[in-house]
C-alpha cells in the first residue's frame, strides 16, 4: 500500500511538472492543463453560468435642421458624370469615335485613320524597322546591351571582360578536331584501340 501511495505521489508530481513546462500557445494555460479543464467542464453536472448582458446603448435620434426647406444641394458624383472632361473614354467609345471620324473624312485623301494605321503597322514592317529590331535582338543575345532588361540579368559590371575578343571566339571547330584525331590515329600505327586484341 505504501508503494502504491508513493507511486501515485510521484506520478502526480511528474504530471504537474510536465504540465508546467509544456507550451502555452499564447494562453496562460499549458496544453495538458487546458485538456484537463476541458474534460472536467464536459463531465461537470453543474449548470452553466449565464452570460452577462451586453451594455447596449440606444442609437441617438436624427439631427434635423431648423428649416428643412434650406438644405444644401448634394455634390455631384464626378466619377460617374458624363460631362466631366477628365473622365476617360471606354474602348468602345474610342472605337466608335474613330469610326465616325473616318466616315466624316472619307473624301479626304490625306487623312489616315488611327485604326487603319495600327492594323497595317502591326502586321507589315518596313525593311528598316526589321533591320533595327534584328540588331536589337542580336545585342540582347550577345549580351552587348548597356542596361539590364530583367531583374534576373547579371549586373553590368559582371559582363565586362578584359579582352573583348573572347566574347566572339567560338573555339576550335569540330571539323578541325576530327582531322586532328584522324592524323593522330594514323601516326599511332594500326589505329587499333588497347582493348582490341585482334582485327
N, C-alpha and C positions, 0 to 999 in steps of 0.2 A: 504493500500500500504506500509505503514511504517513497519507493522508487517511482510509482505512478504519479504521485504528487510532485516530486522533483521534476519528472519529465514534463508535466503539464506547465509548471512554472517556467522551465527552460524554453518550451515551445512558445509560451506567451511572451517572454522577453524577446525571443528571436523574431516573432511576428511583429511586435511593436517596433523593434529596431529596424526591421526591413521596411515597415510602413513609414518610418520617419525618413529613411534615406531614399525612397523612391521619387520619381519625377512628379511634379505637381501640375504640369501642363497649364500654367498661368493661374491656377486657383490656389487657395490656401490649404487644400487637402491633397494628399497623395492619392495615386490611383487605387491602391489597396483600401485605404480608408473610405474613399468615395464609394467603392464597390460594397463595402460592408454597410455603409449608411444607406445605400440604395436598396440592398437586400432587406435591411431592417425596416425601411419605410414600406416596402412592398408587402411584408408579412405583418405589419402593425395592424391592430384592430381598433386603434384609437381613431375617432373621427378626424377628418381633415380640417385644418384651420381655414376659417373663412377669410377670403381675401379682403383686404381693406378697401373701402370705397374710394374711387378716384376723386380728387379735388377738382371738380368741374366748375369752371367759371362761365356763366351765360354770356353769349355774344352781345356786344354792345348794339344799341339801336343805330339806325342810319342817321347820318348828319344831313339835314335838309337845309337848303339855302333859305334866307329870309324871304326873297322874292323869286319864286320859281320861273317867272317869265324872263328874267335877265340871266340866262345861263350862257356860259361861254361855248361857242361852237367847237366841236371836237376837231382836232387836227387831221388833215387828210393823210391817208396812208400812202407815202411816197413809193413804197416798194411795189404796190400794185397799180399805181397810177399810169394810165396810158399816155397822158400828156407830159410826163416827166421826161425832159430832154436827156437826162443822164441814164435813162433806162435802156438796157441793151436789147438789140433785136434778137429774136429767136432765129434759129437757122431756117425755119420755114418762111418767116417774114423776109429774111435777107434774100432767099432764093426767089420769092415772089416779086420783090422789088427789082432784082436784077433782070428777071424775065420781062417785067413791064418796061424797064429801061431799054432792053434790047429791042422790044417791039416798037417803042417810040422812035428809036434811031435806026430802024430797018433800012431807010433810004440813004443814010449817011454812009458813004464808002470808007471814011476814015475811022469810024467807030469800031472798037473791038470790045466785045463783051468780056467781063472778067470770068464768066462761066466758060466761054469757049477757050480763053487763054489758059485757064487752069487745066482743062481737059487735054488740049493739044500739047502743052509744055510738060505735062505729067507723063506723057507716053513717048513722045518723039523729042530727042535731044539733038542739038547741033553737034557737029564733029568737035568743035572747040570745047563744048561742055563735057563731052565724053572724054576728051583728052585730059582736061583738068581733073575730072573725077578719077581717071585711071592713075594719074600722078599722085593724087592724094592717097589712093588705096595702096600704091607702092610704098609711099612714105610710111604708112601705118604698118605695112607688112614687114618692112626692113627696120622699123624702129628708129627712123630718122626724124621723127617729129620733135618739135621743141616744146611740147606740152604733154601733160597727162590727160588721156581721154577718160579713163575709168579709175576708180579707187584701187582696183586690183593691179594697175600698172605700176612698175617699179619707179622710184624717184628718178628724176632726170640725171642726177649725178652718178647713179649706178649704171647708166647707159654709156658713159664716157669710156673710151679705150685709149691706150697710149699710141696705138698705130691704127688709123682708120682702114688700112688695107686688110686687116684681119677680119673685118666685117664682110668683105666681098670675097675672101679667099675660100674656095669650095674644097680645097684639098686635092689629093691625087684622084684621078678618075678611075673608074672601075676597069676600063679597057687597058689602061697602063698597068694596073695591078695584075690583070690577067696575063699580059705579055711577060711581065717580070716573073710571074710564077712559072710560066712555061719554060723560060730560059733557065731558071734555076733547076727545074726538073731535068732538062737536057744535060746541064753541066754535071748534075749529080750522077749521071751514068744511065742505068737502065730505066729509071723512073719508077721502080717498084717501091712500095712502102715497106716499113720494117716488119709488119705483120704478115706480109705475103711471102710464103716460103717457096712457092713455085709459080711459074707463069700460068 
